Amino acid sequence: AKDVRGLFKKQSGGRGQYGDAVVTIMPITPEEAATEELEMENGIVFEDKVQGGAIPREFIPSVEYGIRQAAASGVIGGFPVINCRVQLVFGSYHDVDSNQIAFEQAGALAFREAFTKAGPALLEPIMKVVITTPDEFFGNVSGDVASRRGQIIDSEMRGNTRQITAEMTLSELFGYTTALRSMTQGRGTYSMEPCDYRPAPLDALEPVHIGEATAKLGLSHV
């Protein structure tokens, strides 16, 4: 999202507030940031590209603070933003009404608007799941894994027992203990550990899902 303006302007009789920040945002991974020797803090890279004194130097940290606060509080469902490169490219100020708070607000406004325009994706946690079940129930278990948007990575026999390694979304694992016991006549067990974050399906972006799933989803990015 290129050249998106955040204008904070408030007048209430006396001295007003004025802050104006223009930003460009794009995706960036930690590896890309390291290659370009850019500092990534909490998933965000901030770059000051302002020229010609469009924004006084003392207000640049305020813009950055507003951007980082907006990223941390989230734009989609309140989930923190990661892997985002933000360039402050332009702005304007008022000799009397500009102050740190006004530019913090301008930075936050610009970031939220730009992030919304940039085609963000909501990420959900993926878990590595190891399932142990009698071999006779392998078909039932593998079919259930697929129905939960899971993918079997490995399967091996250990005596009469089958050990299945799969990757499954955390949101599909709530209540899985009961389901697995039901499928295996009480003899199936599983363990899980965090594996990765991946884009969630589009229906997870709907408000009803966001309202119900604050513990299921975790991050967002451009």
N, C-alpha and C positions, 0 to 999 in steps of 0.2 A: 504494500500500500504506500503510494508515493505522495509526498507533500500534503499531508493531512494536517489541518489547522485546529488547534485548541485555543479558543479565545475566551478568557475569563474577564468579564467587564461588569463592574458593579458600582452603582452610584446611589448614595442614600442621603442626599442633602449636603453633607460635608465632604470630607476627603474620600475619594472613591478608591476602587481597586482595579488595576489593569495589568493583565498578563497575556501575552500572545506567543504561542510556540507552534512551530511547524515541524512535523517529524515524518520520517520515512522508516518503515519497518519491513523486515524480511526474516526468513528462517535462518538459523545457524545452529550447528551442533557444537558440543564442547570440543570435539576433535578439530573442527574447522576454525574455531576461535583460537585454539592453541597454535595451529599452523600459521595463522595470521598475527599471532602474538597479541591477541585482544584479551582483555580481562573480562571473564564471565563471572558474575556474582548472582547466585540464586537463579541461574538459568537465563539471565538477561545480560546482554552486552550493550553498553551505552557509549555512543560516540558523539563528541561535540564537533559539528561541522559548520558552525555558524561563522560567517565572515563579515567583515565590515562593521562590526559593532552593532549588528541588528538587535542583539540582546546584550546588555552589559554583562561583563564577566562575573560579577558578583551574584547574578541571578541564574547562571548555568547550573550550579549545584542544586538549586531549588527545583529547577525543571527536572533534573535527574531524579531527585527525591520523589517528586510527584509521580513520575513514570514508574519507578520501582514500587512505590506503594500501591499503585493501580494494578501492576502486574501481580503483586503478592496477594492482593484481595480478590483478584480474578475478574474476568469479564464474562465468562460462560459459567453460570451456576455457582460462582464464588470459588472456582478451583484455580490454584496458582498457575501462572503462565511460565513456560520454560522454552528454551531453544529459540529465543527471539533477539534479533539485533535491531536496536533503535538508534537512528541517527537524527540528532537535532540539527536541522538544516537552515532554519530561518525563524524570524519572529519580529516582534516590535515591542516598544515600551513607551510609557508615559513618564515625563520628568517628575511629576508629582505623585501620581496614583500607583505607580508600579512598586511592588514590594515582594519579599520572599514568598509570602502566602499566596499572592496572586499568581506567581509563576509556578508554584507547586500545583495549584489548581489547573493552570493552563497545560502543564505537562501531563497531568492525569487525564484531562479531557482529550487531548490530542492522542494519547496512547489508546484510550478506550475506543475512540472513533476509528483509528487506523487499524487496530487489531480486529475489530468487527468487519472492516472492509477487506481484510487480508485473507479471508477464507480459513478461519481457525478450525482446528479439530480437537475434539475432546478425547483424551487418552484414558484408558482403563488399565488397571493392573492385571497382568497375566501371571498365573501361578504354575509352577512345576508340580505336578501331582503324581505321586506314586501309589498305585492301587494294587492291593494284594487280594486275590480272590480264587476260590476253587476253579479249576479250568472249565468245569461244566457251565459256569455262568459267564464265560468270556464274551459270548455273543451278546448277552443282555447288557453287560457293562460297556462294551465297546460301542454298541448302538446308542446307549444313553450318553456317553461322552460326546459323540457326534451331535446329538440333539441339543447339547448344552454349548454349542459352538467351540467344542474342544477338538484337539488333534492328537492322536496317538503317535508318540515319537518312537517308542520301543516296546517290545513285549517279549518276555522270556519265561520259560518253564523252570520251576524250582520244585522238583518232586511232582506232586499232584497239584501244586499251586502255581497260578499264573501271576507274574508281576508285570503290571502295565505302567509305563511311564507316559504321561500325557501333559500337554499344555492346555490350560483352561482359564477362562476369565473368572476373576474373583466374584463377579456379580452372579455367576451361575453356580457357585459353590455353596451358597447359603442353603442350609437344610440337606446338604449332600450326604451327611452321615446317615440320616434316616433313610434316604432313597437307596443308598448303597446296601444297607442291611436288608432292606425289603427285597432287592433284586437278587441277593445272594443267601437268602435264608439266614441272615444274621452272621454270616461267616466272612464277609468282606470288610476290609479295613483300608484306610488311606492316610497319607501324610502329604503336606504341601509346604512349599516355600516360595517366596517371591522370585519371579523370573525376569519380567520385562514390563514395559508399558507400550500399548499399541492403540491405534485409533479405534474408538468405539463406533458401533453402527449408528446410523443416522437417527434411529428412534430413541437413542439415549439422550439426544439433544432436546427432546420434547420436554416441556415443563413438568409434566407429571412424573417423568422418569428422574429428572433432576431433583424434584422435591422428595422423591422416595429413596434416592440412592446416594446420599452424601457420603456414605461409608464405602460405596462400591467403586466410585470413580475418583481419580485423583489429580490429574494435571491437564493442562491444555497448551497447545502450541499453534504456531502459524502453519 
